[in-house]
Amino acid sequence: MTRCRFLAAAVLAISTLHAAAAEAQTTPRLYALDCGHASFKDFGAASDTGDFDGRAAELADPCFLIQHPKGWLLWDAGLPAALPASVTGGLSPQAMADQLGFRTWLDRPVTDQLRDIGITPDDVGWLAFSHLHFDHVGQASLFQRATWIVNRDELDWALAKPAHVSMSAELLANRPPQRTKFIDGDFDVFGDGSVRILKTPGHTPGSSVLLVRLARSGPVILSGDLYLTREGREHQHVPTVNADRAATLASMHRVEAITKRLRARVIVQHSPQDFAALPKPPAFLD
C-alpha cells in the first residue's frame, strides 16, 4: 500500500510538472524598457483638429521585451542616442529646443537595462516594430543577430525618396536582408497565439499594435502610435503626421473592439503615466 501511494504521488508530481511546463510554453513575460523621452513646447501635432494646439507635453518612448520559450522579441527600438540629420534638418539639439520647442533624451542605455534582466542584445532573436518612425527604430542597430519582422508596405514607406516626415532611412541601414521576415497583415510571432502583431494602418501604411496574452495579467495591447496620449485614445484624435486618416480611425475601431472582447489592458506607449505604471526591469508582467 505504501508503495502504491508512493507511485501515485510520483505520478501526480510528474503530471503537475508537465502541466506547468506546458503552461510555460505559451506564457510570455513582458518587460518595459526606458528607450527615451521627448518634450514639446507645443504638441499641436497630436491632433489634426487642433485639440492640442498651444499645449506642452512630455512623452515616454519605451521598448518592450517579450520573453517566450521560443526566444526573445523586442517590440520597438526607441530613440537613437543622437538624432540623425534627416530628422533634425541639420539643427543642433539646442537649436531644436530653441527654435522648434522639441527635444529628446535617453536616461539610461538599453544595454544596461538588458543586463539587469540577464541578457545582451545578441540574445534577442526577433525585432518587430509598431512602425518605422525614427523614435521607434533608433536603437535597432544594437541587435545584430535579431531577425527583423517588417511589414512590406511600411518598409517601402520608410525608404521612399523624398523621405516622409519622421522617417530616417539611415537608421534602417543596418537591417539584415538575410534575416528579414516580411509580413503583410496580422502575424502570430511564435505560432501559439500568445504574441500577435495586429496590423493597424493609418498612422503609416504598415502601422501595427502588439497583442500579448499573459497568464496572470491577462491580454495586453501595446499601442504603438495608434494613440499618442490617453486623451487621444479617449477622443480618437488623429495626429497631423499621418498617412491615412480614414484608415487610422478604422484601426482605432478595430483595436477597441478587440480590447472590449478580450477585456485587454491597452498600454498607450507614449503615455508617461502608462509607462510609469509598468514594473521596471528586472521585474516584469506575466
C-alpha positions as CSV (number, residue, x, y, z in Angstrom):
1,M,0.0,0.0,0.0
2,T,2.8,2.3,0.9
3,R,4.5,1.6,-2.5
4,C,1.2,2.3,-4.3
5,R,0.8,5.6,-2.5
6,F,4.4,6.5,-3.4
7,L,3.8,5.7,-7.1
8,A,0.6,7.7,-7.1
9,A,2.3,10.6,-5.5
10,A,5.1,10.4,-8.0
11,V,2.7,10.2,-10.9
12,L,0.8,13.3,-9.6
13,A,4.1,15.2,-9.2
14,I,5.2,14.4,-12.7
15,S,1.8,15.3,-14.1
16,T,2.0,18.7,-12.2
17,L,5.5,19.3,-13.6
18,H,4.3,18.5,-17.1
19,A,1.3,20.8,-16.7
20,A,3.5,23.6,-15.5
21,A,5.9,23.1,-18.4
22,A,3.0,23.0,-20.9
23,E,1.7,26.3,-19.4
24,A,5.1,27.9,-19.6
25,Q,5.3,27.1,-23.3
26,T,2.5,29.6,-24.0
27,T,3.1,32.1,-21.2
28,P,5.3,35.0,-22.1
29,R,6.8,37.6,-19.8
30,L,6.7,41.3,-20.7
31,Y,9.5,43.7,-19.7
32,A,9.2,47.5,-20.2
33,L,12.5,49.3,-21.1
34,D,13.1,53.0,-21.0
35,C,14.2,53.8,-24.5
36,G,13.9,57.6,-24.4
37,H,11.8,60.6,-23.8
38,A,10.6,63.7,-25.7
39,S,9.2,67.0,-24.8
40,F,7.2,69.6,-26.8
41,K,6.5,73.2,-26.1
42,D,3.5,72.9,-28.4
43,F,2.1,69.5,-29.0
44,G,-0.4,70.6,-31.7
45,A,0.8,67.8,-34.0
46,A,-1.0,65.3,-31.8
47,S,-4.4,66.2,-33.2
48,D,-5.4,67.4,-36.7
49,T,-8.5,69.1,-35.2
50,G,-6.5,71.5,-33.0
51,D,-7.2,69.9,-29.6
52,F,-3.6,70.1,-28.5
53,D,-2.7,73.5,-30.1
54,G,-0.5,75.5,-27.7
55,R,-0.3,72.7,-25.1
56,A,3.1,71.4,-23.8
57,A,3.7,67.7,-23.5
58,E,6.2,65.2,-22.5
59,L,6.2,61.7,-24.0
60,A,7.7,58.4,-22.9
61,D,9.3,56.3,-25.6
62,P,9.6,52.7,-24.3
63,C,10.8,49.5,-25.9
64,F,9.1,46.2,-24.8
65,L,10.9,42.9,-24.4
66,I,8.9,39.7,-24.5
67,Q,10.4,36.5,-23.2
68,H,8.9,33.4,-24.7
69,P,10.1,29.8,-24.5
70,K,11.0,30.1,-28.2
71,G,13.1,33.2,-27.8
72,W,13.2,36.9,-27.0
73,L,11.3,39.5,-29.0
74,L,11.9,43.2,-28.8
75,W,9.0,45.4,-29.8
76,D,10.1,48.9,-31.0
77,A,13.6,50.2,-30.5
78,G,13.1,53.7,-29.2
79,L,15.1,56.8,-29.8
80,P,18.7,56.9,-31.2
81,A,21.4,58.3,-28.9
82,A,21.7,61.2,-31.3
83,L,19.1,62.3,-33.8
84,P,20.2,62.0,-37.4
85,A,20.4,65.0,-39.7
86,S,17.5,63.6,-41.7
87,V,15.3,64.3,-38.7
88,T,16.9,67.5,-37.3
89,G,17.4,69.2,-40.7
90,G,21.0,69.9,-39.5
91,L,19.9,71.8,-36.4
92,S,21.8,71.2,-33.2
93,P,19.8,69.8,-30.2
94,Q,19.9,73.2,-28.6
95,A,18.6,74.9,-31.8
96,M,15.8,72.3,-32.0
97,A,14.8,73.1,-28.4
98,D,15.0,76.9,-29.0
99,Q,13.5,77.1,-32.5
100,L,11.2,74.1,-32.6
101,G,10.4,73.6,-29.0
102,F,11.3,69.9,-29.3
103,R,14.0,67.9,-27.6
104,T,14.7,64.2,-26.9
105,W,16.9,62.4,-24.4
106,L,17.9,59.0,-23.0
107,D,18.2,58.4,-19.3
108,R,19.9,55.0,-19.3
109,P,21.5,52.8,-22.0
110,V,19.3,50.0,-23.2
111,T,22.2,47.6,-22.8
112,D,22.3,48.3,-19.1
113,Q,18.6,47.5,-18.8
114,L,19.1,44.3,-20.6
115,R,21.9,43.4,-18.3
116,D,19.5,43.8,-15.3
117,I,17.4,41.1,-16.9
118,G,20.5,38.9,-17.5
119,I,20.8,39.1,-21.3
120,T,22.6,41.0,-24.0
121,P,21.4,42.4,-27.4
122,D,22.8,39.2,-29.0
123,D,20.3,37.1,-27.1
124,V,17.3,38.9,-28.8
125,G,16.2,36.7,-31.7
126,W,13.3,38.8,-33.1
127,L,12.9,42.5,-33.6
128,A,9.5,43.9,-34.6
129,F,8.1,47.5,-34.9
130,S,4.8,49.2,-34.4
131,H,6.1,51.4,-37.4
132,L,9.4,52.8,-38.6
133,H,9.4,56.4,-37.5
134,F,12.8,57.4,-36.1
135,D,11.6,57.3,-32.5
136,H,10.7,53.6,-32.8
137,V,13.8,52.3,-34.6
138,G,16.6,54.4,-33.0
139,Q,18.5,51.6,-31.3
140,A,17.7,48.8,-33.7
141,S,21.3,48.5,-34.8
142,L,22.3,47.2,-31.4
143,F,20.5,43.9,-32.2
144,Q,22.8,42.5,-34.8
145,R,21.7,38.9,-34.5
146,A,17.9,39.5,-34.5
147,T,15.6,38.7,-37.4
148,W,13.5,41.8,-38.3
149,I,9.8,41.3,-38.7
150,V,8.8,44.0,-41.1
151,N,5.6,45.0,-42.9
152,R,6.4,45.3,-46.6
153,D,4.3,48.5,-47.1
154,E,5.9,50.0,-44.0
155,L,9.5,49.4,-45.3
156,D,8.6,50.9,-48.7
157,W,7.2,54.0,-47.0
158,A,10.3,54.3,-44.8
159,L,12.7,54.1,-47.7
160,A,10.8,56.4,-50.1
161,K,12.6,59.4,-51.6
162,P,12.0,62.1,-50.8
163,A,11.6,60.9,-47.2
164,H,8.2,61.0,-45.5
165,V,8.0,63.1,-42.3
166,S,9.7,61.3,-39.3
167,M,11.2,58.6,-41.4
168,S,15.0,58.2,-41.5
169,A,16.5,55.7,-43.9
170,E,19.9,55.9,-42.3
171,L,18.5,54.4,-39.0
172,L,17.5,51.4,-41.1
173,A,20.8,51.0,-42.9
174,N,21.9,48.1,-40.8
175,R,18.8,46.0,-41.4
176,P,20.0,42.4,-42.2
177,P,18.2,41.5,-45.5
178,Q,19.1,37.8,-45.0
179,R,17.4,37.9,-41.6
180,T,14.2,39.8,-42.5
181,K,10.7,38.2,-42.1
182,F,8.3,40.1,-44.3
183,I,4.6,40.3,-43.3
184,D,1.6,41.9,-44.9
185,G,-1.1,41.6,-42.3
186,D,-1.5,40.1,-38.8
187,F,1.3,37.8,-37.7
188,D,1.5,35.2,-34.9
189,V,5.1,35.6,-33.8
190,F,5.6,32.3,-32.0
191,G,2.8,30.3,-33.6
192,D,0.8,29.7,-30.4
193,G,-1.4,32.8,-30.2
194,S,0.4,34.3,-27.2
195,V,2.2,37.2,-29.1
196,R,0.4,38.6,-32.2
197,I,1.2,41.6,-34.3
198,L,-2.1,43.2,-35.4
199,K,-2.0,45.4,-38.5
200,T,-3.5,48.9,-37.8
201,P,-2.7,51.0,-40.9
202,G,-3.2,54.7,-41.0
203,H,-0.5,56.5,-39.0
204,T,1.8,54.9,-41.5
205,P,0.8,52.3,-44.2
206,G,2.1,49.4,-42.1
207,S,1.5,50.5,-38.6
208,S,0.7,47.7,-36.1
209,V,0.0,47.1,-32.4
210,L,1.1,44.1,-30.4
211,L,-1.2,41.8,-28.5
212,V,0.5,39.8,-25.7
213,R,-1.5,37.2,-23.8
214,L,-0.2,37.0,-20.2
215,A,-1.2,34.2,-17.8
216,R,-1.7,36.4,-14.7
217,S,-2.1,39.9,-16.1
218,G,-4.3,38.9,-19.0
219,P,-4.2,40.3,-22.5
220,V,-2.1,43.4,-23.1
221,I,-2.2,45.6,-26.2
222,L,0.9,47.8,-26.9
223,S,-0.5,50.7,-28.9
224,G,2.5,51.8,-31.0
225,D,1.4,55.3,-32.3
226,L,-2.2,54.3,-32.9
227,Y,-2.7,56.6,-29.8
228,L,-0.2,59.2,-28.8
229,T,-1.9,60.1,-25.5
230,R,-4.6,58.7,-23.2
231,E,-6.8,61.7,-24.2
232,G,-6.1,60.9,-27.8
233,R,-7.4,57.4,-27.3
234,E,-10.5,58.6,-25.5
235,H,-11.4,61.1,-28.2
236,Q,-9.8,59.3,-31.2
237,H,-7.5,62.2,-32.1
238,V,-5.7,61.7,-35.3
239,P,-2.2,63.3,-35.4
240,T,-1.2,65.7,-38.2
241,V,1.7,63.4,-39.1
242,N,-0.4,60.6,-40.5
243,A,-0.7,58.7,-43.8
244,D,-4.4,58.0,-44.0
245,R,-7.0,59.5,-41.6
246,A,-9.8,57.1,-42.5
247,A,-7.6,54.1,-42.1
248,T,-6.4,55.4,-38.7
249,L,-10.0,55.7,-37.4
250,A,-10.9,52.3,-38.7
251,S,-7.8,50.8,-37.0
252,M,-8.8,52.5,-33.7
253,H,-12.3,51.0,-34.1
254,R,-10.8,47.6,-34.7
255,V,-8.5,47.7,-31.6
256,E,-11.2,49.0,-29.3
257,A,-13.4,46.1,-30.5
258,I,-10.7,43.6,-29.7
259,T,-10.0,45.3,-26.4
260,K,-13.6,45.0,-25.4
261,R,-13.9,41.4,-26.4
262,L,-10.7,40.3,-24.7
263,R,-11.0,42.7,-21.7
264,A,-7.5,43.7,-22.6
265,R,-5.3,46.3,-21.0
266,V,-4.2,48.9,-23.5
267,I,-0.8,50.5,-22.9
268,V,-0.5,53.8,-24.7
269,Q,3.2,53.6,-25.4
270,H,3.9,57.3,-25.4
271,S,1.9,58.0,-22.2
272,P,4.3,58.7,-19.3
273,Q,1.5,57.6,-16.9
274,D,1.1,54.3,-18.6
275,F,4.9,53.7,-18.7
276,A,5.3,54.7,-15.1
277,A,2.6,52.1,-14.1
278,L,4.7,49.2,-15.5
279,P,7.2,47.3,-13.5
280,K,10.9,48.2,-14.1
281,P,13.4,45.6,-15.0
282,P,14.2,43.1,-13.8
283,A,10.6,43.0,-12.7
284,F,8.0,42.1,-15.4
285,L,4.4,41.4,-16.2
286,D,3.4,37.8,-16.6
